[in-house]
Amino acid sequence: MSAHLTNKLDIYNLLKNIQKSKQLISLSFESLPDYCLTSLLEVHHDAKVLIFDEPNPEISAKLFATKNEAFFSLKLDHLPVKFKSTLISNNARNKYNDIYTLFPDEIYYPQNRNYYRFITEYIDEVKATIFLSSTKKLPCQLINLSLNGLCLRFPYSFASCFHVNQMIDDIYIELPEQNGFSVSAKVQNMRIENNYSNIAVGLEIHQHRSSIEKTIQQFIFRAENI
């Protein structure tokens, strides 16, 4: 599976997550041995422009005179993220001399999945329920979501209800401003969290109905543009 994101929506969502994480980003240039640290300030979807914090007040003018491409790298969720981007001139330079670049054409991000997962655990309006049978349902927290997978968090007391390769036929998900939908999915992995307070269950979705994919895509796009 390729570790390079090339889909524009996936790239946009990843860049917005990097911005929200406020991670320090290593900034370097070809043929220059040194690097400096910056952060991603803005991601303008319509203009397809990224704005980075100026790491050195004296660096921009020299770089624009000699370089037209910058290399960025960081760690996000303990995974390496790397991309290069073309520098563009900021005609309305402010006193901070922020660095402007174009959207990258691709981003190296070796996730073990086909689609970028959007973090949902901090969105209160997102609801999820697993129906293990007609009489047994378990409310849970949706941690993240993509077109082909999701991760759910449960109290540790429910750990015995799940095992790897288990098929779950009915997972009902409610997203803000969207109709609720159900998916079936297979348990791929489980991990203990918060000193045995919770268990996180990673699942692969086994239904790929176009209506559900469209709902997920619309939710991600709206959430990232709030």
Phi, psi and omega in degrees: 000132183294141177266005183257122174277127178236344177291131186298322179292319178298317179296315180300313181297320178294317179298321178295323177293322177297317178300312182293329181289340181058032179291146170284139185239133176282128181243125180219171183223147182303136177073003176251124185288333185272159174226166177223172183250140179219187175213154182273116185270317186216147173233107182262105185295311184294318182277348181056047182232142173248142177239124180248149176295137179288117183283339182213121184302341184255004190273325192299309183302317180296319182292316180296334180281336187238340186230149175233005180218137180240152180244132184238142176210148180198177173245128177233121185054040177068013178244142181288139174235127181221137175201161175239153184210151182276130176288140175233151183286138174259098183294333180259056185300132174263180185292344181270350179052051178300151181267128178253135175222164173280161173302139174289150177285333178205159178228131174280117181207095190282064174285145179272058181194162185282330187232147176297135181263133180267131182285125184241354190295342181259009179257107187297330185286347179282128181234148177215143178219134175258131175255103180281337175201181181294342183242353184240112177234145183235112172292148183206175179254128176278114184276314177207166188208139172219183180291340182233009180195169178203163176229133183240145178246133179231158167301146184300336180298343179266006186302324183291350181280350188231151172209154182300139182077004176291133175269131176243118190279337187219101173243114184262128185235134175243125179245149181303135176060025178226156172289143176294154179213159179244143175227156168255148185206158179250135179293122179261324182199162177219146177217145179275139182232159171051050175055051177068022174277326184224166170230135177256130183243117177267132185230148174257124181289135182254003174244139180228053178290138184298327181294322179289317178300319179296319178299315180295316180297318179296319179298312181298315182297315180295318182296323182282345182254012177289000000 
